[in-house]
Amino acid sequence: MAGANREPGETTRPTWTFLTNHGHVLVCIATDPGVRGRDIAARVGITERAAQAIIADLVGEGYVTRTRIGRRNHYEIDPDRPLRHPVEQPHNIGELLQLVAGLDTPRRRRATAS
């Protein structure tokens, strides 16, 4: 029986989760748009370098916009971007964040041609 040798109240990391590290990083950014990479890494349980690589992936694909404010980064999520896997594509990032983090992400203002 897994965990039979644990002390009462002791927790262990699960061997797998329903979200990828990309999903975990996205939730961290959604809950704290000014979060530092080292804090994301600590919360997700990955290295700071891995957190920065994931942020770069999310920025590169347009899921997150990074803006430098002073010495810190501020992140904004595009909630209208679709999830990437074909099974999940009918849904968007905003729906995922609402479900997983209880967040109602603001809709990004779309630039319109005048």
N, C-alpha and C positions, 0 to 999 in steps of 0.2 A: 504494500500500500504506500503510495507516494506521500512523502511528508510525515510518515509515522514517527520519525526520530526528531521531529521539531519540538522545541520548547513551547509551552503555551504562550500565545501572543506573538510568536516569531513569524515573520513573513518571508517568503522567498519570491524571487522573480519568476513569473511564468515562463515556460519554455517556448511559448508562442502566443501571439495576440491577434486580434482581428484586424487591427490597423498596422500598416507598415510604419517604419520610422519617418517616412515622408508625411504620413498622416499625423503622427505624434507631433512633429515639428510644426505642422500647420495649425494644430490645436493650440500649441504654446504661443504661436504668433497671434492667433485670434484672441486669446485671452489676455495677452499683454503685448500690444503692438510695438512697444519700446524695449522688449526683452533683449538681453545680450546673448550672443552666441554661446558663451560659456554656461549661462543659466539654462538655455535650451538643452545643451548637452547633458547637464546634470539631471534635469527633469526627465529626459528621454532615456538616459542611460547609455549614451554614446560619447565618442570623443568630440572635442570642440571642432576638430578638423572635419569630422563626418557631419556635424551639424552645419558647418559653413558650406560644405559641398551640397547638402540637401537644400539649404536656403538658395544657393546658386541655381540648382535645378528648378526650384519653384519660381524664382525670378526669371530665369531663362525661358520658361514655358508660359509666362504671363499670369501665373496664379497669384503671385505676390509682387508688389512694387516696393522697392527699397529706396528710401529718401534719407539722405544724411542731414541730421539736424545737430549742429555743433559737433561734438565728438561722438555722438551716438547715431545709430540707425533707427529709423522708424519704418514700420512695415504696414502695408495696406493690402488686404486680400480682395481679389475680385471674386465675389460670391457667385457670379453668373457663369464662371468657367465650369465646363462639364467634368465629371470624374473621368479618368483616363481609360479604364478597362471597359471593353465593349459591353459587358454585363451591367455595368453601372452607369453607362453614358447617358441614359435618360435623366439622370440626376446631376445636380451641380454641387459645388463646394459649399455654398450657403446652406443647402439642405443637410449636408453632412455635418457641418458645424452646429446647426440647430439641434440635430439629433444627438451628437456625441458630447458637445460642450454646453448645450442649452443656450447657445448664442444666436441672436438675431442680427446677422451681419448687415451693416448698411449697404444699400445698393450703390455701386460706384456710379458716379455721374458720367454719362456718356457725352462725349463731345459731338456737337451737331453742327453741320455746315449751315451757315446763314446765307 
